[in-house]
Amino acid sequence: MRIGVLGTGEVGRVLGAGFASHGHQVTIGSRDPKQEKVQAWVKATGQAASAGTFAEAAAFGDIAVLAASWEGTESALALAGPKQLAGKVVIDATNPLIFSQGAPPTLAVAGNDSAGETVQRRLPGARVVALPRSDDHGLDSLFSQDRLREPRFQDAQQVTKLRS
């Protein structure tokens, strides 16, 4: 399967590497795909990995993973292009926290709303699925304690099933 990852922070890199380690082709999207950390990730991840713009990653993926900071989410989605994501499953790995005002961060979405619902409104043609956020990176449902080395996908087709 082809996976487009929108975001080059730790969450995007870890999820992208996890998908690549299970034989999926991954393009990670960035505002600057030539930046050093992105190119280092491509090299470390291997032949299954490439880098591009947000629009290129969105167009590439059979599914997409939204892994931008919350403050960068709206821009990342605009640069990806909602039409590029229409009809696709979009895994929302965002965490709706605002860090620009210092510590502690503030919650960006509250009350009768959620990050996933906000993302779905911005991508009306996509099928948004929120990644559970049950540890500091929201990845423990997919990865073991050693997240960078030992993904614990029991069935590499788990995400594929979301498409049906």
C-alpha positions in Angstrom: 0.0 0.0 0.0 1.1 3.6 -0.6 1.1 5.8 2.5 1.3 9.6 2.5 2.4 11.0 5.8 1.7 14.7 6.3 4.3 15.9 8.8 7.9 15.3 9.6 8.0 15.5 13.4 8.6 12.5 15.6 5.2 11.1 15.2 5.2 11.3 11.4 8.7 9.8 11.2 7.9 6.9 13.6 4.6 6.1 11.9 6.2 6.3 8.4 9.1 4.1 9.4 6.6 1.6 10.9 4.6 1.4 7.7 7.8 1.1 5.6 9.1 -1.7 7.8 6.0 -3.7 6.9 6.5 -3.4 3.1 4.4 -0.3 2.5 5.7 2.6 0.3 5.8 5.8 2.2 6.1 9.4 1.1 6.5 11.9 4.0 5.3 15.4 3.2 6.9 18.6 4.4 7.0 22.3 3.6 10.7 21.7 2.8 11.3 18.1 1.8 15.0 18.8 1.2 15.7 19.7 4.8 18.3 17.6 6.6 16.1 15.8 9.1 13.7 14.7 6.3 16.5 13.5 4.0 18.1 11.7 7.0 14.8 9.9 7.6 14.5 8.8 4.0 18.1 7.4 4.1 17.5 5.6 7.4 14.1 4.2 6.4 15.3 2.7 3.1 14.0 2.1 -0.4 10.4 2.2 0.7 10.7 5.8 1.8 10.7 9.1 -0.1 10.0 12.8 0.7 7.9 15.4 -1.0 5.7 18.3 -0.4 2.4 18.0 1.4 0.6 17.9 -1.9 2.9 15.2 -3.3 2.5 13.0 -0.2 -1.3 13.5 -0.3 -1.5 12.6 -4.0 0.9 9.6 -3.5 -1.0 7.9 -0.7 -3.8 5.3 -1.0 -4.3 6.5 2.6 -2.8 9.5 4.5 -1.6 10.0 8.0 -2.0 13.5 9.4 0.9 14.0 11.8 1.4 17.7 11.9 1.5 19.8 15.1 -2.0 21.1 15.9 -0.8 24.6 15.2 0.4 23.5 11.7 -2.6 21.3 10.9 -4.7 23.8 9.0 -1.7 24.9 6.9 -0.6 21.3 6.2 -4.1 20.4 5.1 -4.4 23.4 2.9 -1.0 22.7 1.3 -1.9 19.0 0.9 -5.2 20.0 -0.8 -8.5 18.6 0.5 -9.4 17.4 -3.0 -6.2 15.3 -3.0 -7.5 13.5 0.1 -11.1 13.1 -1.0 -12.2 9.5 -0.9 -9.2 8.4 1.1 -8.9 7.2 4.7 -7.0 9.9 6.7 -5.5 8.7 10.0 -5.5 11.7 12.3 -2.5 11.5 14.6 -2.7 15.1 15.7 -2.8 16.2 19.3 -5.0 19.4 19.8 -2.5 21.2 22.0 -1.3 24.8 21.5 2.4 25.3 22.6 3.0 28.8 21.2 1.9 30.4 24.5 4.4 28.5 26.6 4.0 25.8 29.1 1.8 24.3 29.9 0.1 23.9 26.5 -3.5 24.8 26.1 -6.2 22.6 24.7 -7.3 23.8 21.2 -10.5 21.8 21.0 -12.9 21.3 23.9 -16.5 20.8 24.9 -18.7 19.1 22.3 -15.9 18.9 19.6 -12.8 16.9 19.0 -9.6 17.1 16.9 -10.9 14.3 14.6 -14.2 16.2 14.1 -12.3 19.4 13.3 -10.1 17.6 10.8 -13.2 15.9 9.2 -14.8 19.3 8.7 -11.6 20.5 6.9 -11.6 17.3 4.8 -15.3 16.8 4.0 -14.6 14.3 1.2 -12.2 12.1 3.3 -12.9 9.4 5.8 -11.1 10.6 9.0 -10.1 8.0 11.6 -8.6 9.3 14.9 -5.5 7.5 16.2 -6.0 6.8 19.9 -3.9 9.1 22.0 -3.2 7.0 25.1 0.5 7.7 25.7 2.8 10.7 25.2 2.8 10.2 21.4 -0.5 8.5 20.9 1.3 5.5 19.4 1.1 2.7 22.0 -1.8 1.1 20.1 0.6 0.6 17.2 4.1 0.4 18.7 5.9 -1.3 21.5 7.9 0.5 24.2 10.8 0.7 21.8 8.7 2.6 19.2 11.6 3.3 16.8 12.8 -0.3 16.5 10.0 -2.7 17.2 6.6 -1.9 15.7 4.0 -4.4 17.0 1.6 -4.5 14.1 0.1 -8.0 14.5 -1.5 -7.7 11.1 0.1 -5.4 8.6 -3.3 -5.2 6.9 -5.0 -3.5 9.9 -5.0 -0.1 8.2 -5.9 -1.7 4.8 -9.2 -2.8 6.4 -10.1 0.8 7.1 -10.4 1.4 3.3 -13.3 -1.0 3.0 
